[in-house]
Amino acid sequence: MNAATGSEAPLPGPPASAAVTDAGDGADVPRPALVRYALGSAGMGVYVTVPGLLLLYFLTDTLGVTPWLAGLALLVPKAVDIVLHPFVGSLSDRERARRGSRLRLLRAGCALAPAFVALFAVPGPVADRPWAAALWVAAWFVVANGLFAAYQVPYLATPTDMEIGYHGRTRVLSFRMVVLTVGILVGGALAPLLAGEGDSVGRYVVMAAVLGAFTVVFQYVGVGGVRDLLPARGPAGKTEDPHGPALAQVRDVLRGNRPFRVLVSCYLLVSTTTHLVLAGLPYYARHELDRPGFTTVLMAAFVAPALLTTPLWFRLSRTRGKQRCLLLCQGFFVAGALGLAAGKAAGLVVPVLCTLVLGVCFAGLQLFPFSMVPDTVRAADGDETGRTGAYTGVWTATEATGAAAGPYLYSAALALGGYASARAGEEVTQSGGAHTAILLGFTLLPALLMAAALAVQSRYRLDARFSAPR
């Protein structure tokens, strides 16, 4: 039995040079370049938050789309991502082999902002027909997700491409996580304020234009950070892809790397859970707390703790290891989600405190899995990182799948409970079954999903090798 993987087959050991490299803690990484790299996550934070937080609510309570159709409009575009992200990862690896960098894809992804605005800019004649409005949103969601993948996949390959070790990768990702939190906070706090209570499409368009401008500025800063951290190397002199088609690479990295496979399986559940919580926030605030404007407060409570706790999680992981810290985050997330079931009966203090618990855990749920991906790549391939894009393509496809599955599961709960959709300005009284669906879908369902994630993550064994004293 292999102690690192928990399997019978031995895990290929890294070559000696990789072992030496892996001992570094990343302290010699230039801080200005690291900060510029991290700033690229501010724009990413806006995009991963706003559609997840408001798009389902925009469809059901502004455009009058029924919950099942609204959920489908968000699910289908993300299903495209399952194929798209690995393809972008393969393309990213070819770009690095041929040109010495992944910058061309990064720059292409900076065209995200116009597609983000178009997502909410539903023309009047289209908005009058719920099925046509759902189709409009779905189509532009595909375009926006494609542009986001062009940025996200090569951007997240950077820590693996760098010559840093176990703690160094966590350090780089901790900088990114702090800035990502700022982006999530900006998107999560400003978007509901700018969109109001969903009383018009026009307010959503203004919101998307403001946050789209914020996104593109920080995307370009992030491109400069990647360029500084990884100066372009000479092309490898190969014009073909040495690792085969994108889907074949997906099969290879999942079949040949058990720690990565376990990590991906766990993160699919984590991503589904966190995006379900985002999608349910506006409904919980409006229908269970009777405070529609409280979405901003709960969103801030969910995200803001990461600004303080991310450095603390990093320090704790240096003594306890990433795996133990991640399991701790998952366990407390389950408890916090169940605590939210008290609703308005416990006053506003209990929901806010429980959301703060979720926020503390959310910081670790983002920091540790992302910093463990390079660990799995290095353990399998050593210094040979020619397939980094393939790994990050699979990883971001997993995240995108969770981002679709979370809102879809919540929309399914709403549909089962008989939730009544509405057009902008309409007042609809929800049934008792709808209120039950809103509450249990926001509390019990994410608790069960995160408990399943904890069970899967407990099978991960690779961390023991990297965190062992040297």
C-alpha positions as CSV (number, residue, x, y, z in Angstrom):
1,M,0.0,0.0,0.0
2,N,1.4,3.4,-1.0
3,A,1.3,5.8,2.0
4,A,1.0,8.9,-0.2
5,T,-1.9,7.8,-2.4
6,G,-3.6,5.0,-0.5
7,S,-3.4,2.8,-3.5
8,E,-1.4,-0.3,-4.3
9,A,0.5,1.2,-7.2
10,P,3.5,3.3,-6.2
11,L,3.3,7.0,-7.0
12,P,6.2,8.1,-9.2
13,G,8.6,10.0,-7.2
14,P,9.9,13.4,-8.4
15,P,13.4,13.7,-9.6
16,A,16.0,15.0,-7.3
17,S,15.9,18.5,-8.7
18,A,12.2,18.6,-8.1
19,A,12.6,17.5,-4.5
20,V,15.0,20.4,-3.9
21,T,12.7,22.8,-5.6
22,D,9.8,21.6,-3.6
23,A,11.5,22.5,-0.4
24,G,11.3,26.2,-1.1
25,D,8.7,28.4,0.6
26,G,8.4,31.0,-2.1
27,A,9.8,33.7,0.0
28,D,12.1,34.8,-2.8
29,V,9.2,35.5,-5.2
30,P,9.3,39.2,-6.0
31,R,6.4,40.8,-4.0
32,P,5.5,43.5,-6.6
33,A,5.1,40.9,-9.3
34,L,3.2,38.6,-6.9
35,V,0.8,41.5,-6.0
36,R,0.2,42.3,-9.6
37,Y,-0.5,38.6,-10.3
38,A,-2.9,38.5,-7.4
39,L,-4.8,41.6,-8.5
40,G,-5.9,39.8,-11.6
41,S,-8.2,37.8,-9.3
42,A,-10.2,40.9,-8.4
43,G,-11.9,40.8,-11.8
44,M,-12.3,37.1,-11.7
45,G,-13.9,37.4,-8.3
46,V,-16.6,39.7,-9.7
47,Y,-17.5,37.3,-12.5
48,V,-17.6,34.1,-10.4
49,T,-19.9,35.9,-8.0
50,V,-22.4,38.1,-9.8
51,P,-23.9,35.5,-12.1
52,G,-24.0,32.9,-9.3
53,L,-25.6,35.4,-7.0
54,L,-28.1,37.2,-9.2
55,L,-28.7,35.4,-12.5
56,L,-31.2,32.9,-11.2
57,Y,-33.0,35.6,-9.3
58,F,-32.9,37.9,-12.4
59,L,-34.5,35.2,-14.5
60,T,-37.3,34.2,-12.0
61,D,-38.1,37.5,-10.4
62,T,-37.4,40.1,-13.1
63,L,-38.0,38.2,-16.4
64,G,-40.7,35.9,-15.1
65,V,-39.0,32.7,-16.2
66,T,-40.2,29.6,-14.3
67,P,-37.7,28.0,-11.9
68,W,-37.1,24.8,-13.9
69,L,-36.5,26.7,-17.2
70,A,-34.3,29.3,-15.4
71,G,-32.2,26.5,-13.9
72,L,-31.8,24.9,-17.3
73,A,-30.7,28.2,-18.8
74,L,-27.9,28.3,-16.3
75,L,-27.0,24.6,-16.5
76,V,-26.7,24.1,-20.2
77,P,-24.0,26.8,-20.7
78,K,-22.0,25.3,-17.9
79,A,-22.3,21.9,-19.5
80,V,-20.5,23.3,-22.5
81,D,-17.7,24.2,-20.1
82,I,-17.0,20.6,-19.3
83,V,-15.6,20.3,-22.9
84,L,-14.5,23.9,-23.3
85,H,-12.1,24.2,-20.3
86,P,-10.0,21.1,-21.1
87,F,-9.7,22.3,-24.7
88,V,-8.5,25.7,-23.4
89,G,-6.1,23.9,-21.1
90,S,-4.7,21.9,-24.0
91,L,-4.5,25.1,-26.1
92,S,-2.7,26.8,-23.2
93,D,-0.1,24.1,-23.1
94,R,0.5,24.3,-26.8
95,E,0.9,28.1,-26.5
96,R,3.5,27.7,-23.8
97,A,5.4,25.1,-25.8
98,R,5.4,27.1,-29.0
99,R,5.7,30.7,-27.7
100,G,7.2,30.3,-24.3
101,S,4.2,31.8,-22.4
102,R,0.4,31.6,-22.1
103,L,-0.1,35.4,-22.4
104,R,-2.1,35.4,-25.7
105,L,-4.9,33.4,-24.2
106,L,-4.9,35.7,-21.1
107,R,-5.2,38.8,-23.3
108,A,-8.1,37.2,-25.3
109,G,-9.9,36.6,-22.0
110,C,-9.9,40.3,-21.2
111,A,-12.8,40.7,-23.7
112,L,-15.1,39.3,-21.0
113,A,-16.7,42.6,-20.0
114,P,-18.9,43.3,-23.0
115,A,-20.3,39.7,-22.9
116,F,-20.9,40.2,-19.1
117,V,-23.0,43.3,-19.9
118,A,-24.9,41.6,-22.7
119,L,-25.9,38.8,-20.3
120,F,-28.2,41.2,-18.5
121,A,-29.0,43.6,-21.4
122,V,-32.1,41.6,-22.5
123,P,-34.0,43.7,-25.2
124,G,-37.6,44.6,-24.5
125,P,-39.2,42.3,-27.1
126,V,-37.1,39.4,-25.8
127,A,-37.8,40.1,-22.2
128,D,-41.6,40.0,-22.9
129,R,-41.3,36.3,-23.7
130,P,-39.8,34.3,-20.8
131,W,-38.6,31.4,-23.1
132,A,-36.8,33.9,-25.4
133,A,-35.3,35.7,-22.4
134,A,-34.0,32.4,-21.0
135,L,-32.5,31.6,-24.4
136,W,-30.8,35.0,-24.6
137,V,-29.3,34.6,-21.2
138,A,-28.1,31.1,-21.9
139,A,-26.5,32.1,-25.2
140,W,-24.5,35.0,-23.8
141,F,-23.6,32.9,-20.8
142,V,-21.9,30.5,-23.2
143,V,-19.9,33.4,-24.7
144,A,-19.0,34.9,-21.4
145,N,-17.9,31.6,-20.0
146,G,-15.7,30.9,-23.0
147,L,-13.9,34.2,-22.5
148,F,-13.6,33.6,-18.8
149,A,-12.0,30.2,-19.5
150,A,-9.5,31.8,-21.8
151,Y,-8.3,33.9,-18.9
152,Q,-8.9,31.6,-15.9
153,V,-7.1,28.5,-17.2
154,P,-3.7,29.9,-18.1
155,Y,-3.9,32.3,-15.1
156,L,-4.3,29.4,-12.6
157,A,-1.5,27.4,-14.3
158,T,1.0,30.1,-13.0
159,P,1.7,28.6,-9.6
160,T,2.4,25.2,-11.1
161,D,4.7,26.7,-13.8
162,M,6.7,28.5,-11.1
163,E,9.7,26.8,-9.4
164,I,8.4,26.9,-5.9
165,G,7.5,24.3,-3.3
166,Y,4.7,23.1,-1.1
167,H,4.4,26.1,1.2
168,G,5.4,28.4,-1.6
169,R,2.4,27.4,-3.6
170,T,0.1,28.1,-0.6
171,R,1.8,31.5,-0.2
172,V,1.2,32.5,-3.8
173,L,-2.4,31.3,-3.7
174,S,-3.0,33.1,-0.3
175,F,-2.1,36.4,-2.0
176,R,-4.5,35.5,-4.8
177,M,-7.2,34.4,-2.3
178,V,-7.1,37.8,-0.4
179,V,-7.5,39.7,-3.7
180,L,-10.1,37.3,-5.0
181,T,-12.1,37.9,-1.8
182,V,-12.0,41.7,-2.5
183,G,-13.4,41.0,-6.0
184,I,-16.1,38.7,-4.6
185,L,-16.9,41.3,-2.0
186,V,-17.1,44.1,-4.5
187,G,-19.3,42.0,-6.8
188,G,-21.4,40.5,-4.0
189,A,-22.0,43.8,-2.2
190,L,-22.3,46.2,-5.1
191,A,-24.3,44.1,-7.5
192,P,-27.4,43.8,-5.3
193,L,-27.2,47.5,-4.4
194,L,-26.9,48.6,-8.1
195,A,-29.6,46.2,-9.2
196,G,-32.0,47.1,-6.5
197,E,-34.8,44.7,-5.8
198,G,-34.8,43.5,-9.4
199,D,-37.5,46.0,-10.5
200,S,-36.1,46.6,-14.0
201,V,-33.7,45.2,-16.6
202,G,-32.1,48.7,-16.9
203,R,-30.7,48.6,-13.4
204,Y,-29.1,45.2,-14.0
205,V,-27.5,46.6,-17.1
206,V,-26.0,49.5,-15.2
207,M,-24.7,47.1,-12.6
208,A,-23.1,44.9,-15.2
209,A,-21.5,47.9,-17.0
210,V,-20.0,49.2,-13.7
211,L,-18.7,45.9,-12.6
212,G,-17.6,44.9,-16.1
213,A,-15.3,48.0,-16.2
214,F,-13.9,47.0,-12.8
215,T,-13.2,43.5,-14.1
216,V,-11.3,44.4,-17.3
217,V,-9.0,46.8,-15.5
218,F,-7.8,44.2,-13.1
219,Q,-7.6,41.5,-15.7
220,Y,-5.0,43.5,-17.6
221,V,-3.1,44.1,-14.3
222,G,-3.1,40.3,-13.8
223,V,-1.7,39.7,-17.3
224,G,1.3,42.0,-16.3
225,G,1.8,40.0,-13.1
226,V,1.9,36.7,-14.9
227,R,4.4,38.1,-17.4
228,D,6.7,39.3,-14.5
229,L,6.5,36.0,-12.6
230,L,7.1,33.9,-15.7
231,P,9.2,35.7,-18.2
232,A,8.7,34.1,-21.7
233,R,11.1,31.3,-22.3
234,G,12.3,30.1,-25.7
235,P,9.8,28.0,-27.7
236,A,10.3,24.3,-27.4
237,G,10.5,23.9,-31.2
238,K,7.5,21.6,-31.5
239,T,4.5,22.4,-33.5
240,E,2.4,19.4,-32.5
241,D,0.7,18.7,-29.2
242,P,2.9,16.0,-27.5
243,H,0.1,14.9,-25.2
244,G,-2.7,14.3,-27.7
245,P,-6.3,15.7,-28.0
246,A,-7.8,17.6,-25.1
247,L,-10.3,14.9,-24.1
248,A,-7.5,12.3,-24.2
249,Q,-5.6,14.5,-21.8
250,V,-8.6,14.6,-19.5
251,R,-8.7,10.8,-19.4
252,D,-5.0,10.6,-18.8
253,V,-4.7,13.1,-15.9
254,L,-7.8,11.6,-14.2
255,R,-6.8,8.0,-14.7
256,G,-3.1,8.4,-14.0
257,N,-3.2,10.7,-10.9
258,R,-5.3,9.4,-8.1
259,P,-4.6,12.3,-5.7
260,F,-5.8,14.7,-8.3
261,R,-8.8,12.6,-9.0
262,V,-9.8,12.6,-5.4
263,L,-9.3,16.3,-5.1
264,V,-11.4,17.0,-8.2
265,S,-14.2,14.8,-6.9
266,C,-14.2,16.7,-3.6
267,Y,-14.0,20.1,-5.2
268,L,-17.0,19.3,-7.5
269,L,-19.1,19.0,-4.3
270,V,-17.5,22.0,-2.7
271,S,-18.1,24.2,-5.7
272,T,-21.7,23.0,-6.0
273,T,-22.3,23.8,-2.4
274,T,-20.8,27.3,-2.4
275,H,-22.6,28.3,-5.6
276,L,-25.9,26.9,-4.3
277,V,-25.5,29.2,-1.2
278,L,-24.8,32.2,-3.5
279,A,-27.9,31.4,-5.6
280,G,-30.0,31.0,-2.5
281,L,-29.0,34.2,-0.7
282,P,-31.4,36.6,-2.3
283,Y,-34.3,34.2,-1.8
284,Y,-33.4,33.5,1.8
285,A,-33.0,37.2,2.6
286,R,-36.3,38.2,0.9
287,H,-38.6,35.4,1.9
288,E,-37.2,33.9,5.1
289,L,-35.8,37.1,6.8
290,D,-38.4,39.4,5.1
291,R,-35.5,41.8,4.3
292,P,-34.7,41.9,0.5
293,G,-31.9,44.4,1.1
294,F,-30.2,42.1,3.5
295,T,-28.6,40.2,0.7
296,T,-25.7,42.6,0.7
297,V,-25.2,42.2,4.5
298,L,-25.2,38.4,4.2
299,M,-23.0,38.4,1.2
300,A,-20.5,40.6,3.0
301,A,-20.6,38.3,6.0
302,F,-20.0,35.3,3.7
303,V,-17.0,36.8,2.0
304,A,-15.4,39.5,4.2
305,P,-13.9,37.0,6.8
306,A,-11.6,35.7,4.1
307,L,-9.7,39.0,4.2
308,L,-8.6,38.3,7.8
309,T,-8.7,34.5,7.9
310,T,-6.8,33.6,4.7
311,P,-3.4,34.6,6.2
312,L,-4.3,32.7,9.4
313,W,-5.3,29.6,7.4
314,F,-1.9,29.9,5.6
315,R,0.0,30.0,8.9
316,L,-2.0,27.1,10.4
317,S,-1.4,25.0,7.3
318,R,2.4,25.4,7.8
319,T,2.2,23.4,11.0
320,R,-1.0,21.3,10.5
321,G,-0.9,20.7,6.7
322,K,-3.4,21.7,4.1
323,Q,-5.4,18.4,4.3
324,R,-6.3,18.8,8.0
325,C,-7.2,22.4,7.6
326,L,-9.4,21.7,4.6
327,L,-11.3,18.9,6.5
328,L,-11.8,21.4,9.4
329,C,-13.3,24.0,7.0
330,Q,-15.7,21.4,5.6
331,G,-16.8,20.3,9.0
332,F,-17.6,23.7,10.3
333,F,-19.3,24.7,7.0
334,V,-21.8,21.9,7.7
335,A,-22.5,23.2,11.1
336,G,-22.9,26.8,9.9
337,A,-25.3,25.8,7.1
338,L,-27.5,23.9,9.5
339,G,-27.5,26.9,11.9
340,L,-29.1,29.0,9.2
341,A,-32.2,26.9,9.4
342,A,-33.3,28.9,12.4
343,G,-34.2,31.7,10.0
344,K,-35.9,34.9,11.3
345,A,-37.3,33.0,14.4
346,A,-33.8,33.5,16.0
347,G,-33.6,37.1,15.0
348,L,-31.1,38.5,12.6
349,V,-28.0,37.9,14.8
350,V,-28.0,34.1,14.4
351,P,-28.2,34.1,10.6
352,V,-25.4,36.7,10.4
353,L,-23.2,34.7,12.8
354,C,-23.8,31.5,11.0
355,T,-23.0,33.2,7.7
356,L,-19.8,34.5,9.2
357,V,-18.9,30.9,10.1
358,L,-19.5,29.9,6.5
359,G,-17.3,32.8,5.4
360,V,-14.4,31.8,7.6
361,C,-14.7,28.3,6.1
362,F,-15.1,29.6,2.6
363,A,-11.6,31.2,2.7
364,G,-10.0,27.7,3.4
365,L,-12.3,26.0,0.9
366,Q,-10.8,28.2,-1.8
367,L,-7.2,28.5,-0.6
368,F,-6.4,24.8,0.1
369,P,-7.9,23.0,-2.9
370,F,-6.3,25.4,-5.3
371,S,-2.9,25.2,-3.7
372,M,-3.1,21.4,-3.6
373,V,-3.6,21.1,-7.4
374,P,0.0,22.0,-8.1
375,D,1.0,19.5,-5.4
376,T,-0.7,16.7,-7.3
377,V,0.9,17.8,-10.6
378,R,4.4,18.0,-9.2
379,A,4.0,14.6,-7.4
380,A,3.1,12.9,-10.7
381,D,5.3,14.8,-13.2
382,G,8.1,16.3,-11.1
383,D,9.6,19.3,-13.0
384,E,7.9,18.3,-16.2
385,T,5.0,20.7,-16.2
386,G,4.1,20.5,-19.9
387,R,0.6,19.3,-19.0
388,T,-0.2,22.0,-16.5
389,G,-2.9,23.4,-18.7
390,A,-4.5,20.0,-19.0
391,Y,-4.7,19.8,-15.3
392,T,-6.0,23.3,-14.8
393,G,-8.5,22.8,-17.6
394,V,-10.0,19.8,-15.8
395,W,-9.9,21.7,-12.6
396,T,-11.7,24.8,-13.9
397,A,-14.2,22.6,-15.7
398,T,-14.9,21.0,-12.4
399,E,-15.4,24.4,-10.8
400,A,-17.7,25.5,-13.7
401,T,-19.7,22.3,-13.3
402,G,-20.3,23.0,-9.7
403,A,-21.2,26.6,-10.5
404,A,-23.9,25.3,-12.7
405,A,-25.0,22.4,-10.5
406,G,-25.5,24.6,-7.4
407,P,-28.0,27.0,-8.8
408,Y,-29.7,24.2,-10.7
409,L,-30.2,22.1,-7.6
410,Y,-31.6,25.2,-5.8
411,S,-33.9,25.9,-8.7
412,A,-35.1,22.3,-8.7
413,A,-35.9,22.7,-5.0
414,L,-37.8,25.8,-5.7
415,A,-39.7,24.1,-8.5
416,L,-40.6,21.1,-6.3
417,G,-41.8,23.5,-3.6
418,G,-44.1,25.3,-6.1
419,Y,-42.2,28.7,-6.1
420,A,-44.0,31.3,-8.2
421,S,-41.9,33.4,-10.5
422,A,-42.8,37.0,-11.2
423,R,-42.1,39.9,-13.6
424,A,-40.4,43.1,-12.6
425,G,-42.7,45.1,-10.2
426,E,-45.1,42.2,-9.6
427,E,-45.9,41.0,-6.1
428,V,-46.5,37.3,-5.6
429,T,-47.4,35.5,-2.4
430,Q,-45.5,32.3,-2.0
431,S,-47.0,29.1,-0.7
432,G,-46.0,27.3,2.4
433,G,-44.3,24.6,0.3
434,A,-42.3,27.3,-1.5
435,H,-41.1,28.7,1.8
436,T,-40.1,25.2,3.0
437,A,-38.1,24.7,-0.3
438,I,-36.4,28.1,0.1
439,L,-35.3,27.3,3.6
440,L,-34.3,23.6,3.3
441,G,-32.6,24.2,-0.1
442,F,-30.5,26.9,1.5
443,T,-29.6,25.0,4.7
444,L,-30.0,21.3,4.8
445,L,-29.1,20.7,1.1
446,P,-25.7,22.5,1.3
447,A,-25.0,20.8,4.6
448,L,-25.5,17.4,3.0
449,L,-23.4,18.2,0.0
450,M,-20.5,19.5,2.1
451,A,-20.7,16.4,4.3
452,A,-20.3,14.3,1.2
453,A,-17.3,16.5,0.2
454,L,-15.7,15.9,3.6
455,A,-16.1,12.1,3.1
456,V,-14.4,12.2,-0.3
457,Q,-11.6,14.5,0.8
458,S,-10.8,12.1,3.7
459,R,-9.4,9.7,1.0
460,Y,-6.7,12.2,0.0
461,R,-3.3,10.9,1.1
462,L,-0.7,13.0,-0.8
463,D,-0.5,15.8,1.7
464,A,1.3,13.6,4.2
465,R,4.3,13.4,1.8
466,F,4.7,17.2,1.3
467,S,3.9,18.3,4.8
468,A,6.2,15.8,6.5
469,P,9.3,17.3,8.3
470,R,12.4,17.5,6.1
